[in-house]
Amino acid sequence: MSPRNILVFALLFLAASLAGGKKLLPLHGPAPVAVRISDNVYTYYPLESGETMEIEVEGPVSFDAIARFRMEEDEAPFDVVVEVSLDGERRWREVFEAEDGGAGYPDMPGAAASLPHRITFDVPSGQHVVSLRLVGPEGVLDVNPLSRTPEVLPWRMRWRLESGVSYDSNIFRYGDPDIDGFREGERPYRYGMETVDDVRLEPELDLSFIREEPGMRKTELRLSADWRLAMLNGEKIFAKLGARLREQQEAAFFEMEYAAIPSYHLRLLWDTDAAGGDGEYRPCEFRKHAFGLEMGSHRSLPVDLSGEFRLESYLYSPGFVEYDALARSVGVTATLRPVRGVRIDAGYELRSLLARGADEPGETRTTSDDSDTTYDQDEYSFRLRWAAGRWWGRPAVVYGSVRHSRRYYLTPKSGAEDPYHAGREDRYWVVGGRVRLEFGDASGVEGFYQLRTRTSASPVVADIGDIKDYTAHRTGLMFYLERGRFLD
């Protein structure tokens, strides 16, 4: 086979493969014609000299038109000039040489289609009209217009707005004896709250900036602001701010995250140093900063694995600085997708918190007379996501989760020096479920329920459970709306 024929067949193969892009149809287009390339037949649209072909395109895409001039068999090569416009604005003139390439027309004996020439450029996001005008020579240019996803999409901005309402049965996390005491009016100075339960409005706004190489790589920067607006106990209003950067490759991902709570009110706590040393109940608040790293496999193993490291700092209000702390957490998560639409995550996390344990200059955790909340904690988690088909005519997704923690306090002080923490062990359970109904690709509604419990045991304080145990139920509804646009 001659070098010329090898080149011809290579170009024909390339043209045939390009036809795998998304087919576009000319507006007010003429009747299509059939072009035979090797043993295959493709559909082209004729463009006569002096005429204009308009094609509607929704970006961002790569516009890729395969052009072949209609000529006689074995005709000598000649130049073809095509004018390219976008939304009525002329961009450039494309000049190429038409040469018989061995392709033909089943319905036009004796006619030949020239070697393919590609007219390619990137179309920005939104609806656009691409125009092709055959400037010369006289004759017909047959065009096969296609669009392809570009190798790298432009930056895309996406926002998500959530608006929810929830009911919390025990917003201050008190045990039953304290709840009974509050309701019976005992020691009103002890609680400083309006009600045990509360209703909260829960608006949230997420703003994401995404850069994507389809099927290969995705970079996402997400900024978030989340509010919890208690309706009756105003001191329990707080906000959470966050930023997350995620880099996802074809087989793995890496993620960095920062989160902050500027101010969070726990409840009234006893401050032994207040009121001239006599002690009193005072509001206890803290601010929190957290930084996390996570990396792992992404749909590349039978069971995907990821590891996480998180660092958190807690800074308390004056009067409670002994609770200032630095927490470190390391964890691992295994992800299994046994069948289509089902995802299971099982994880373990070791958390170590080192508290300041002192509130006076020169004091240390071991020499102060303050509480020491230093602890180690084992946490086990299980999460389920199930695409449950259609419920009430809407696509439904069901989520379930269970989290169990065992916390061991590590104060070096004796039971007489720190009775509420020496040898104490807490156990936490968090069990929840959500059902999401999707109204479309960008909106939906969720209903959720969550149970939280804590049980405490101490070798020093026999009735520690009456003070520290609690149960809280939280349930509610949330509506979400998403929108996005490219930033090209």
C-alpha positions in Angstrom: 0.0 0.0 0.0 1.4 3.4 -1.0 2.1 6.1 1.6 -0.7 8.2 0.1 -3.2 5.4 0.6 -2.0 4.8 4.1 -2.6 8.5 4.9 -6.0 8.4 3.3 -7.1 5.4 5.3 -5.7 7.0 8.5 -7.7 10.2 7.9 -10.8 8.2 7.1 -10.5 6.3 10.3 -10.0 9.5 12.2 -13.0 11.1 10.6 -15.1 8.0 11.4 -14.0 8.1 15.1 -14.9 11.7 15.4 -18.4 10.9 14.3 -18.8 9.4 17.8 -19.3 13.0 19.2 -22.7 14.4 19.8 -24.5 15.0 16.5 -25.7 18.6 15.8 -28.4 19.5 13.4 -28.4 22.7 11.3 -31.2 25.2 11.9 -33.5 25.4 8.9 -31.2 22.9 7.4 -31.3 21.4 3.9 -32.0 17.7 3.3 -29.0 15.5 4.4 -26.8 13.6 2.1 -25.1 10.2 2.5 -21.3 10.0 2.4 -19.7 6.6 2.1 -16.3 6.3 3.9 -14.8 2.9 3.5 -17.6 0.5 4.3 -19.6 3.0 6.4 -22.1 5.6 5.5 -22.4 8.9 7.4 -24.9 11.7 7.3 -23.7 15.2 6.1 -25.5 18.4 5.4 -24.8 20.4 2.2 -23.7 24.0 2.2 -23.8 25.8 -1.1 -21.4 28.6 -2.0 -22.6 32.0 -0.8 -25.0 30.4 1.6 -24.8 30.2 5.5 -25.4 27.2 7.7 -26.5 28.0 11.3 -26.0 25.5 14.1 -27.3 25.9 17.7 -24.8 24.8 20.3 -25.0 24.7 24.1 -21.6 25.3 25.7 -19.2 24.7 27.1 -18.3 22.3 24.4 -15.8 21.9 21.6 -17.5 22.5 18.3 -16.0 20.1 15.7 -17.4 20.1 12.2 -16.0 17.7 9.6 -16.1 19.3 6.2 -15.7 17.6 2.8 -16.0 19.4 -0.5 -18.1 17.7 -3.2 -15.8 17.3 -6.3 -15.3 15.1 -9.3 -13.3 11.8 -9.0 -9.6 12.4 -9.6 -10.1 16.2 -9.8 -7.0 18.3 -9.1 -6.7 19.8 -5.6 -7.9 23.3 -5.0 -8.5 25.7 -2.0 -11.7 26.1 -0.1 -12.6 29.1 2.0 -15.1 29.0 4.8 -16.1 31.9 7.0 -16.8 31.0 10.7 -19.0 33.2 12.9 -20.3 32.9 16.5 -23.6 34.6 17.4 -23.5 36.7 14.3 -19.9 37.9 14.8 -17.4 36.8 12.3 -14.4 35.1 13.9 -12.1 34.0 11.1 -11.8 32.4 7.6 -10.8 28.8 7.4 -8.8 27.9 4.3 -8.0 24.3 3.4 -7.1 22.2 0.3 -9.7 19.9 -1.2 -8.3 16.7 -2.5 -10.0 13.5 -3.6 -9.8 11.1 -0.6 -11.6 8.1 -1.9 -14.9 8.8 -0.2 -18.0 9.0 -2.3 -21.8 9.4 -2.4 -24.0 6.4 -2.8 -26.7 8.4 -4.5 -24.3 10.4 -6.7 -22.3 8.2 -9.1 -19.1 9.9 -10.3 -18.9 12.4 -7.4 -16.2 12.3 -4.7 -15.9 13.7 -1.2 -12.6 15.4 -0.4 -10.4 14.4 2.4 -11.9 15.6 5.7 -11.1 19.0 7.2 -12.0 19.8 10.8 -13.3 23.2 11.8 -12.8 23.1 15.6 -13.0 25.7 18.4 -14.3 26.0 22.0 -17.8 27.4 22.5 -18.3 29.1 25.9 -21.2 28.2 28.2 -24.8 29.1 27.3 -26.8 28.9 24.2 -24.9 30.0 21.0 -25.3 29.9 17.2 -22.3 28.9 15.1 -22.5 30.0 11.5 -20.5 28.6 8.5 -20.5 30.3 5.2 -18.9 28.9 2.0 -17.0 31.8 0.5 -15.5 29.8 -2.4 -15.2 28.2 -4.8 -18.5 27.6 -6.5 -20.0 24.2 -5.5 -21.1 22.3 -2.4 -19.4 21.8 1.0 -20.8 18.8 2.9 -20.6 19.3 6.7 -21.0 16.9 9.6 -21.4 19.1 12.7 -20.5 17.6 16.1 -19.9 18.7 19.6 -17.5 17.1 22.0 -16.9 17.6 25.7 -13.7 19.6 26.0 -10.7 17.9 27.6 -10.8 20.6 30.4 -14.1 22.3 31.3 -13.9 26.0 32.4 -14.4 26.8 36.0 -17.9 26.2 37.1 -19.7 27.9 40.1 -22.4 26.0 41.9 -24.4 27.1 44.9 -26.7 25.1 47.1 -29.3 26.7 49.5 -30.8 24.7 52.2 -33.7 25.8 54.4 -34.8 23.6 57.2 -36.7 23.4 60.5 -36.0 20.9 63.3 -37.2 20.1 66.7 -34.7 19.1 69.5 -36.2 17.5 72.6 -33.2 18.3 74.8 -31.2 21.2 73.3 -29.0 21.7 76.4 -28.3 18.0 76.9 -29.5 17.7 80.5 -30.2 14.5 82.3 -33.7 13.5 83.5 -33.1 14.7 87.1 -32.1 18.2 85.9 -35.0 18.3 83.5 -37.5 17.4 86.2 -35.9 20.0 88.5 -36.2 22.7 85.9 -39.8 21.9 85.2 -40.6 21.9 88.9 -39.0 25.3 89.3 -36.1 24.2 91.5 -33.0 26.3 91.6 -33.9 28.6 88.6 -30.4 30.1 88.8 -29.0 26.7 87.9 -30.4 26.4 84.4 -30.8 29.9 82.8 -33.0 28.5 79.9 -36.5 29.2 78.7 -37.4 25.6 77.8 -35.8 22.1 77.7 -36.7 21.6 74.1 -36.6 24.0 71.2 -37.4 24.5 67.5 -34.6 25.7 65.2 -34.4 27.2 61.8 -31.4 25.8 59.9 -30.4 27.7 56.8 -27.2 26.8 55.0 -25.4 28.1 51.9 -22.7 26.3 50.0 -20.7 27.9 47.2 -18.5 25.7 45.1 -15.9 26.4 42.4 -15.2 23.4 40.2 -12.6 22.7 37.6 -13.0 19.4 35.8 -11.3 17.2 33.2 -14.2 14.8 32.5 -13.4 11.2 33.5 -9.8 12.2 34.7 -9.7 14.9 37.3 -11.9 17.2 39.3 -10.9 20.1 41.6 -13.5 21.6 43.9 -13.3 24.5 46.4 -16.3 24.7 48.6 -17.2 27.5 51.0 -20.1 27.0 53.4 -22.0 28.9 56.1 -24.4 27.0 58.3 -26.7 28.6 60.9 -28.6 27.1 63.8 -31.3 29.6 64.9 -33.0 28.5 68.1 -36.4 30.1 68.4 -36.9 30.0 72.2 -33.4 29.8 73.8 -31.5 32.5 71.9 -28.2 31.7 73.6 -28.2 28.4 71.6 -27.9 30.3 68.3 -24.6 29.6 66.5 -23.0 29.5 63.1 -20.5 27.2 61.5 -18.2 28.4 58.7 -16.2 26.1 56.5 -13.9 25.7 53.5 -12.9 22.5 51.7 -10.5 21.8 48.9 -10.9 18.4 47.2 -8.7 17.0 44.4 -10.2 13.9 42.8 -8.2 11.8 40.3 -9.4 8.9 38.3 -8.6 6.4 41.1 -7.9 8.4 44.3 -8.7 11.7 46.1 -7.2 14.2 48.5 -9.1 16.6 50.6 -8.2 19.5 53.0 -10.9 21.1 55.2 -11.1 24.0 57.6 -14.1 24.7 59.9 -14.8 27.2 62.6 -17.6 27.9 65.1 -17.1 31.5 66.2 -19.1 31.1 69.4 -21.1 28.2 70.9 -23.0 28.3 74.2 -22.9 25.0 76.2 -25.1 25.9 79.2 -24.6 27.3 82.7 -21.7 25.6 84.5 -20.4 25.9 88.1 -17.4 28.3 88.4 -15.7 27.7 91.7 -13.6 30.9 91.4 -16.6 33.2 90.7 -18.3 35.5 93.3 -15.1 36.0 95.3 -14.3 32.4 95.5 -17.8 31.3 96.7 -18.6 30.0 93.2 -21.7 30.5 91.1 -23.3 29.2 87.8 -22.0 31.1 84.8 -22.5 30.8 81.0 -19.9 28.5 79.5 -19.0 29.2 75.8 -16.2 28.2 73.5 -15.0 28.9 70.0 -13.7 26.1 67.8 -11.2 25.8 64.9 -10.7 22.5 63.0 -8.4 21.5 60.2 -8.6 18.1 58.5 -6.8 16.1 55.8 -8.2 13.0 54.1 -7.0 10.8 51.2 -7.9 7.5 49.8 -8.9 5.4 46.8 -11.9 6.3 44.6 -13.8 3.5 42.9 -10.5 1.7 42.1 -10.6 -1.2 44.7 -13.2 -3.8 45.6 -13.3 -2.0 48.9 -12.2 1.6 48.8 -10.1 2.8 51.7 -9.4 6.3 53.0 -7.5 7.7 55.9 -8.2 10.9 57.8 -6.3 13.2 60.2 -8.0 16.1 62.0 -6.7 18.7 64.5 -9.2 20.8 66.6 -8.7 23.6 69.1 -11.2 24.7 71.7 -10.9 28.1 73.4 -13.3 28.7 76.3 -14.7 31.8 77.8 -13.1 33.5 80.9 -13.8 31.4 84.0 -13.5 28.2 82.1 -10.1 28.4 80.5 -9.1 25.1 82.2 -11.3 23.4 79.5 -9.1 24.9 76.6 -8.0 21.9 74.6 -6.3 20.5 71.5 -7.7 17.4 70.0 -6.1 15.1 67.4 -8.0 12.4 65.5 -6.9 9.7 63.1 -9.3 7.5 61.3 -9.8 5.0 58.6 -12.9 4.3 56.5 -13.8 1.3 54.2 -16.3 1.9 51.5 -18.2 -0.9 49.8 -20.6 -0.7 46.8 -22.1 -4.2 46.7 -24.9 -3.5 44.2 -25.8 -0.5 42.0 -27.3 2.3 44.1 -26.0 1.0 47.5 -23.0 2.4 49.4 -21.8 1.2 52.8 -19.2 3.0 54.8 -17.6 1.5 58.0 -15.1 3.5 60.0 -12.9 3.7 63.1 -11.5 6.8 64.6 -9.1 7.3 67.6 -9.4 10.8 69.2 -7.1 12.2 71.8 -7.9 15.4 73.6 -5.4 17.2 75.8 -7.0 19.8 78.0 -5.2 22.7 79.7 -6.5 21.6 83.1 -5.4 24.8 84.9 -6.6 28.4 85.1 -3.8 30.2 87.0 -0.3 31.2 85.9 2.3 28.7 86.9 -0.2 25.9 87.4 -0.1 22.6 85.4 -2.6 19.8 84.9 -1.1 17.9 87.8 -0.7 20.8 90.3 -3.9 22.8 89.8 -7.2 22.4 91.6 -9.2 22.5 88.4 -11.0 19.9 86.4 -9.0 18.0 83.8 -11.1 16.9 80.8 -8.2 15.1 79.0 -9.4 11.9 77.3 -8.9 9.2 74.7 -11.9 8.1 72.6 -12.6 5.1 70.3 -15.3 5.8 67.8 -17.0 3.3 65.4 -19.3 4.3 62.6 -21.5 2.8 60.0 -23.3 4.6 57.2 -25.6 3.4 54.5 -26.8 5.2 51.3 -29.5 3.5 49.2 -31.0 4.8 45.9 -34.5 3.4 46.6 -36.1 4.0 43.3 -39.3 6.1 43.0 -41.5 7.0 46.0 -44.7 8.9 45.3 -43.5 9.4 41.8 -40.2 11.0 42.9 -36.6 9.6 42.9 -35.9 8.6 46.6 -32.6 8.2 48.5 -32.5 6.7 51.9 -29.6 7.3 54.4 -28.9 5.6 57.7 -26.1 6.0 60.2 -24.9 4.6 63.5 -22.0 6.0 65.6 -20.8 4.6 68.9 -18.0 6.2 71.0 -16.3 5.2 74.2 -14.5 8.0 76.0 -11.9 7.3 78.7 -10.9 10.3 80.9 -7.2 10.4 81.7 -6.7 13.0 84.4 -3.7 12.1 86.6 -5.5 13.6 89.6 -7.0 11.4 92.3 -10.7 10.9 92.8 -10.6 13.3 95.7 -9.0 16.1 93.6 -11.1 15.6 90.4 -14.1 13.4 91.3 -16.1 14.1 88.1 -13.3 12.9 85.8 -11.0 10.5 87.6 -11.6 7.0 86.1 -14.7 8.1 84.4 -15.9 6.5 81.2 -18.6 7.8 78.8 -20.4 6.0 76.1 -22.2 7.8 73.3 -24.7 6.6 70.7 -25.9 8.6 67.7 -28.4 6.8 65.4 -30.1 8.6 62.5 -31.9 8.3 59.3 -32.9 10.5 56.4 -35.2 10.2 53.3 -34.7 12.5 50.4 -37.2 13.0 47.6 -35.8 14.7 44.5 -38.0 17.1 42.5 -35.4 17.3 39.7 -31.7 17.4 39.2 -31.4 20.5 41.4 -34.0 20.5 44.1 -35.7 18.2 46.7 -36.9 17.8 50.2 -35.5 15.7 53.1 -37.0 14.4 56.3 -34.7 13.3 59.1 -34.6 11.8 62.6 -31.6 11.5 65.0 -31.3 10.0 68.5 -28.4 10.9 70.8 -27.6 9.3 74.1 -24.8 9.5 76.7 -24.2 7.2 79.6 -21.5 7.7 82.2 -19.8 5.5 84.8 -17.4 6.5 87.5 -15.6 4.6 90.3 -15.6 7.8 92.4 -19.1 9.3 92.0 -21.7 6.5 92.2 -24.6 8.5 90.8 -22.6 10.1 88.0 -25.2 8.9 85.6 -27.9 11.1 87.2 -25.7 14.1 86.4 -24.2 13.2 83.1 -26.6 10.8 81.3 -28.9 12.3 78.7 -31.2 11.4 75.8 -32.1 13.8 72.9 -34.3 13.4 69.9 -34.0 15.6 66.9 -36.3 15.5 63.8 -37.2 17.9 61.0 -37.6 18.7 57.4 -35.2 20.4 55.0 -35.7 21.8 51.4 -32.7 22.3 49.1 -32.1 24.1 45.8 -29.0 24.0 43.6 -27.9 26.1 40.7 -24.7 26.5 38.7 -23.0 28.2 35.8 -19.7 28.2 34.0 -17.4 31.1 34.5 -15.8 31.2 31.1 
